[in-house]
């Protein structure tokens, strides 16, 4: 995981996932200028419209959550709380 965060291009991810993360980076930093041409590498890598839609949606939601947390003064969870939440989600999914 850290390799992806530090240097996507030299990370162990396959080319299909690298294409997706390149696109998500553009969603994160330059979304007003996304065109159909930006999605072409995703289709060539094997992603479909649903996958592209979900990637955009997840990226947008995390941006929303981060800005809401920052602006509202909600305290971030500790690393241990994140680990426990991950275990809970893995065992039971997102539905409570």
Backbone bond lengths (Angstrom), bond angles and torsions (degrees), N, CA, C in turn:
res aa  C-N    CA-C-N  psi(-1)  N-CA   C-N-CA  omega(-1)  CA-C   N-CA-C  phi
1 X - - - 1.442 - - 1.526 110.61 -
2 X 1.321 118.24 -44.82 1.468 119.49 -176.01 1.518 111.37 -63.22
3 X 1.320 116.48 -33.67 1.455 119.77 178.07 1.516 111.69 -60.19
4 X 1.307 116.36 -38.47 1.469 120.98 178.32 1.515 110.18 -65.23
5 X 1.309 116.94 -41.48 1.458 120.84 -178.29 1.526 112.38 -70.63
6 X 1.323 116.53 -35.15 1.464 120.19 -176.78 1.524 113.23 -85.05
7 X 1.335 116.75 -38.23 1.464 119.67 -179.21 1.522 108.82 -158.86
8 X 1.300 115.47 91.21 1.457 121.72 -177.42 1.526 111.72 -52.79
9 X 1.321 116.89 -45.47 1.459 120.34 -172.10 1.525 113.29 -65.48
10 X 1.322 118.80 -31.81 1.463 120.27 178.89 1.535 112.08 -98.07
11 X 1.315 117.35 4.23 1.467 120.99 -179.57 1.523 110.53 -72.19
12 X 1.316 115.68 170.08 1.467 122.11 -178.53 1.527 113.24 -81.15
13 X 1.324 117.71 -0.48 1.467 119.24 178.94 1.520 111.14 -61.94
14 X 1.334 115.50 149.21 1.463 119.08 174.71 1.533 109.08 -74.56
15 X 1.322 115.45 166.50 1.466 120.72 -175.75 1.529 112.35 -63.27
16 X 1.321 117.56 -31.82 1.463 120.92 178.70 1.526 110.56 -60.43
17 X 1.329 116.72 -46.63 1.458 120.38 -178.37 1.532 111.93 -75.09
18 X 1.324 116.45 -32.03 1.462 118.77 175.61 1.527 110.13 -61.91
19 X 1.329 116.98 -40.85 1.468 120.38 177.83 1.528 109.99 -59.68
20 X 1.324 116.58 -42.73 1.465 120.21 -179.85 1.527 111.19 -64.39
21 X 1.323 117.05 -44.20 1.463 119.79 -179.48 1.530 112.41 -68.60
22 X 1.330 117.46 -32.41 1.474 119.41 174.20 1.527 109.81 -61.70
23 X 1.323 115.04 -43.70 1.458 119.75 179.28 1.532 111.10 -64.64
24 X 1.320 117.39 -45.11 1.469 121.03 179.41 1.530 110.30 -61.12
25 X 1.321 117.29 -35.89 1.462 119.95 176.05 1.526 110.66 -60.54
26 X 1.328 116.52 -40.59 1.469 119.32 177.97 1.527 110.35 -68.78
27 X 1.334 117.61 -38.91 1.468 120.62 175.44 1.524 109.17 -57.31
28 X 1.312 116.25 -42.50 1.462 122.35 -178.14 1.520 113.15 -67.90
29 X 1.323 117.48 -38.02 1.466 120.13 -170.00 1.519 115.84 -113.97
30 X 1.324 118.21 -15.98 1.461 118.96 -173.87 1.530 111.81 -150.21
31 X 1.325 117.06 37.77 1.467 120.82 -173.79 1.534 115.01 -57.93
32 X 1.344 120.11 -32.42 1.472 117.42 -179.56 1.532 113.45 -63.17
33 X 1.320 116.97 -19.65 1.461 119.88 -176.86 1.531 114.02 -105.10
34 X 1.321 117.41 14.15 1.464 120.00 177.16 1.523 109.19 -72.76
35 X 1.320 114.18 134.36 1.460 120.88 178.82 1.528 109.18 -126.87
36 X 1.310 115.66 175.94 1.464 120.72 176.59 1.528 110.45 -60.19
37 X 1.318 116.80 -31.39 1.474 120.03 178.39 1.528 111.80 -62.00
38 X 1.346 117.65 -32.37 1.460 120.98 179.24 1.528 111.66 -67.92
39 X 1.306 117.26 -25.11 1.459 121.08 -178.28 1.529 112.15 -87.30
40 X 1.316 117.35 -19.12 1.467 120.53 -177.56 1.526 113.16 -55.60
41 X 1.348 120.14 -44.65 1.476 118.94 177.73 1.530 112.83 -60.48
42 X 1.335 117.13 -28.47 1.464 119.87 177.76 1.516 110.88 -68.29
43 X 1.317 116.27 -45.19 1.466 120.12 178.44 1.523 110.69 -64.09
44 X 1.325 116.76 -41.38 1.462 120.73 178.95 1.528 111.61 -63.97
45 X 1.336 116.59 -29.72 1.465 121.17 179.17 1.526 112.29 -81.75
46 X 1.339 116.91 -10.53 1.458 119.65 177.33 1.510 115.93 110.33
47 X 1.337 117.90 3.65 1.460 120.70 177.34 1.524 109.16 -81.56
48 X 1.329 117.14 150.23 1.462 120.70 177.01 1.528 110.02 -110.81
49 X 1.330 116.05 178.73 1.466 120.56 -177.50 1.526 112.49 -58.40
50 X 1.337 117.21 -38.98 1.470 119.74 179.70 1.523 110.96 -62.02
51 X 1.325 117.27 -43.92 1.466 120.97 -179.83 1.527 110.71 -63.25
52 X 1.331 116.82 -41.81 1.466 120.66 178.49 1.524 109.85 -63.17
53 X 1.328 116.91 -44.97 1.461 121.60 178.68 1.529 110.61 -59.03
54 X 1.326 116.96 -46.26 1.463 120.10 -179.34 1.521 111.42 -64.87
55 X 1.329 117.60 -39.64 1.467 120.42 178.26 1.524 110.47 -61.75
56 X 1.325 117.02 -45.30 1.468 120.89 178.18 1.523 110.19 -62.06
57 X 1.313 116.73 -43.40 1.470 121.23 -177.22 1.522 111.61 -65.38
58 X 1.321 117.26 -45.48 1.470 120.33 179.46 1.523 110.17 -62.97
59 X 1.309 116.90 -44.47 1.466 120.65 178.66 1.525 110.64 -59.76
60 X 1.324 116.84 -47.42 1.465 121.32 -178.86 1.529 111.29 -63.36
61 X 1.323 116.95 -41.76 1.471 119.58 -179.82 1.522 111.74 -65.11
62 X 1.319 117.76 -41.94 1.461 119.20 178.61 1.523 111.05 -65.58
63 X 1.324 117.24 -36.34 1.463 119.44 174.85 1.521 110.57 -62.37
64 X 1.331 116.15 -43.78 1.466 120.21 177.31 1.518 110.57 -59.90
65 X 1.332 117.21 -50.99 1.468 120.52 -177.81 1.523 111.49 -59.02
66 X 1.320 116.61 -45.54 1.465 119.36 -179.20 1.518 111.62 -62.05
67 X 1.304 118.25 -42.92 1.466 120.52 178.99 1.531 111.55 -67.36
68 X 1.327 116.43 -38.42 1.456 119.79 178.64 1.520 110.52 -64.77
69 X 1.317 116.59 -45.64 1.471 120.71 179.02 1.525 109.99 -62.14
70 X 1.329 117.68 -46.50 1.469 120.96 -179.37 1.522 111.70 -60.14
71 X 1.319 116.89 -46.12 1.465 120.94 -174.72 1.523 113.17 -76.55
72 X 1.329 117.90 -28.86 1.461 120.31 -175.56 1.524 113.22 -88.01
73 X 1.324 117.02 -13.58 1.451 119.83 -179.79 1.515 114.20 82.65
74 X 1.318 117.39 11.59 1.456 120.57 176.39 1.526 107.95 -65.17
75 X 1.298 116.51 137.01 1.465 120.67 -178.62 1.523 110.47 -77.05
76 X 1.292 116.11 138.80 1.463 121.52 177.28 1.524 109.97 -67.54
77 X 1.315 116.18 150.27 1.453 120.85 176.22 1.531 109.76 -73.07
78 X 1.305 115.76 150.15 1.461 120.12 175.64 1.531 109.03 -72.06
79 X 1.330 115.98 165.27 1.462 119.51 177.16 1.528 110.68 -60.23
80 X 1.329 116.76 -38.10 1.464 120.19 179.28 1.527 110.85 -64.41
81 X 1.327 117.19 -41.61 1.472 120.24 178.13 1.530 110.51 -62.79
82 X 1.336 117.18 -38.77 1.465 120.44 176.35 1.525 111.03 -63.90
83 X 1.329 117.31 -41.89 1.471 120.72 178.77 1.526 110.59 -61.37
84 X 1.322 116.14 -45.38 1.471 120.17 179.82 1.525 111.01 -64.45
85 X 1.323 115.77 -41.33 1.464 119.45 177.39 1.517 111.53 -62.69
86 X 1.340 117.23 -39.19 1.458 121.18 177.35 1.521 111.68 -62.86
87 X 1.314 116.28 -42.38 1.467 120.27 178.37 1.532 110.40 -64.02
88 X 1.321 116.51 -42.51 1.465 121.40 179.54 1.527 110.63 -63.23
89 X 1.328 116.05 -43.72 1.456 120.45 179.89 1.522 110.83 -65.82
90 X 1.337 116.76 -41.42 1.467 120.41 178.85 1.531 111.17 -61.79
91 X 1.320 116.02 -36.59 1.470 120.20 -177.42 1.523 112.98 -81.06
92 X 1.346 116.52 -34.81 1.468 119.29 -170.49 1.527 114.19 -123.94
93 X 1.316 118.64 -4.78 1.460 120.96 -177.16 1.522 110.77 80.07
94 X 1.325 115.95 -170.05 1.459 120.86 -177.90 1.527 113.01 -85.20
95 X 1.304 117.54 -15.06 1.462 121.32 -178.13 1.515 109.09 -81.37
96 X 1.310 115.59 132.96 1.467 119.13 178.82 1.496 110.42 -103.15
